[in-house]
Amino acid sequence: FGGPQPQSRAMAMVQIAVHDALNAIDPRYERYTTVGPASPGASPDAAVGTAARRTLLELLAPLSDSPLKQSAIDTIESAYA
């Protein structure tokens, strides 16, 4: 969706979400957003996948329904599964 600027913005938002999700499990760096501590024994792989999925779906939510949007959602859900 969109040109280089919206795509770069989306990638940056996903990477910030992934950073903060991992950092909640193993705090080493300053956080970019407000994320609470992770549950003991939380899976880094699950944290990364969930952070990326939630961010991408939130970015798609305000867009009008279309076959292209549904295809993007299907791709995200398939990768998450």
C-alpha positions in Angstrom: 0.0 0.0 0.0 1.3 3.4 -0.9 4.7 4.6 -2.1 8.1 4.6 -0.5 7.2 7.0 2.3 4.2 5.1 3.7 6.0 1.8 3.3 9.1 3.1 5.1 6.9 4.4 7.9 5.2 1.0 8.2 8.5 -0.8 8.4 9.8 1.6 11.0 6.7 1.1 13.1 6.9 -2.7 12.9 10.6 -2.6 13.9 9.9 -0.4 16.9 7.2 -2.7 18.0 9.5 -5.7 17.6 12.3 -3.9 19.5 10.0 -3.1 22.4 8.5 -6.6 22.5 11.9 -8.2 22.8 13.1 -5.5 25.2 10.2 -6.3 27.5 11.5 -9.9 27.7 15.2 -9.0 28.1 15.5 -5.3 29.0 18.7 -4.0 27.7 17.8 -0.7 25.9 15.6 2.3 26.4 12.0 1.7 25.1 10.4 3.7 22.4 6.8 3.0 23.5 5.0 2.1 26.7 5.1 -1.6 27.0 4.8 -3.4 30.3 7.1 -6.2 31.4 6.7 -9.6 29.7 5.5 -12.6 31.5 8.2 -14.8 33.0 9.3 -17.3 30.4 7.8 -15.4 27.5 8.9 -16.6 24.1 11.0 -14.1 22.0 9.7 -15.7 18.8 6.1 -15.2 19.9 6.7 -11.7 21.0 8.3 -10.7 17.6 5.5 -12.4 15.6 2.7 -10.9 17.7 4.2 -7.4 17.7 4.6 -7.4 13.9 1.1 -8.8 13.3 -0.6 -6.4 15.6 1.2 -3.4 14.2 0.5 -4.4 10.5 -3.2 -5.1 11.2 -3.6 -1.8 13.0 -2.1 0.0 10.0 -4.5 -1.7 7.7 -7.6 -1.2 9.9 -8.5 2.3 8.7 -8.3 1.5 5.0 -11.4 0.8 3.1 -12.3 -2.8 2.5 -11.0 -4.1 -0.7 -9.6 -7.4 -2.2 -6.1 -5.9 -1.9 -6.6 -5.2 1.8 -8.0 -8.6 2.4 -5.1 -10.2 0.5 -2.7 -8.3 2.8 -4.6 -9.4 5.9 -4.5 -13.0 4.7 -0.8 -12.8 4.0 -0.1 -11.4 7.5 -2.3 -14.1 9.2 -0.7 -16.9 7.2 2.8 -15.7 8.1 1.7 -15.4 11.8 0.3 -18.9 11.8 
